């Protein structure tokens, strides 16, 4: 029986990861959160309620408990990563950091792990508020991959979608098309990667058994352009999207990138993980979300 700690396991793909761990029945699971979001795991999990940005409180909460795997879904700064490196040294066999496509700058070609190398990136410490999201994730990777107390894999995922997406980014587009509101799209031909929330959880679960270390890209197979996304939404809603290059801030698309921004997953696929086909699940998700929005009216 493996002893697993999940930092951030009460919503979205973190919650789905916990569900997957419990379903397989091969792990004793502890979730660590601030305790502000309720969960429905009952006595199936142990809980540590602590703010992970408080290094002293985090150290006291985890103590010297040995962990087979620590999944860190809520690390956003080099200070947080640095504290984790000290706190879990000597107690964890494998550390998995949820990172992001955002560590890369957009470009036309598919991005490989080598396109951002944390091993040579200049290290700076600081809190979450000292950096934008991209730089915070870059530096968190840099800190953890430069330490040698335990092996680390950093999972670079794109936007995560699903019926359970609390950010409602895909909902945003469907609602705008349904209501005839303009959508700010600077480049309809920009291609982007996505991953479904349960697929992200499945990948994290699989990676806990893998020997892969360092950066690992994880996304569904294939890409969609923003224009293709809107075509799928138009088919589901029966309405035409109103697309403008610039709109009021509240109408600018969360997918409104100016250049393509998508990843190559050869490293993970070569190690044996079978990603879902984006073209298979994305239209179905749009249909489901559109139906759910119709039921609320």
Secondary structure, DSSP 8 states (H G I E B T S, - for coil): -EEEEEES-SSHHHHHHHHHHHHHT-EEEEEEE-S-S--S-GGGEEEEE--TT-HHHHHHHHTT--BSEEEES---SHHHHHHHHHHTTTTBSEEEEEEEGGGS---SS-B-GGGS-TTSS------GGGS-HHHHHHHHHHHHHH--SSEEEEEEE-EEESTT-TT-HHHHHHHHHHHT-EEE-S-TT-EE-EEEHHHHHHHHHHHTTS---EEEEE--BS-EEHHHHHHHHHHHHTS--EEESS--GGGB-TT--SS-B-B--HHHHHTT----BHHHHHHHHHHHHHHHHHHT-
